[in-house]
Amino acid sequence: MYAREYRSTRPHKAIFFHLSCLTLICSAQVYA
């Protein structure tokens, strides 16, 4: 799944997407 997304999208865009997701998850755990 991740490999397919990584190939279909640009590396920089994929990295930015993963970083944003991690930030959302971390913030959700902190505020929860």
N, C-alpha and C positions, 0 to 999 in steps of 0.2 A: 504494500500500500504506500509506504513512505517512498520507496524507490520509484514507483510510478509517478507520484506527485513531484518528486525531485526532478525526474526527467522531463515531465510535461511543462514544468515551470522553470523560470530562471533561478540559478543558485542563490543570487542575492535576495531575490523576492522570497524564496523558500525560507532562507535563514531569518529574514525579517518576520515572516509569518509565524515561524516556530517561536521566536523570541516573544512576540506579542502574545501568543497563546500561553507561554510559560508565565508571563507577567500577570495575565488574567487569572490563571490558576493560583498563583502565589497570593495575589491580592484577595481572591475569594476565600482562601484558607485563613488569611489573617483576619478579615472582617467577619468571618463566620463565627 
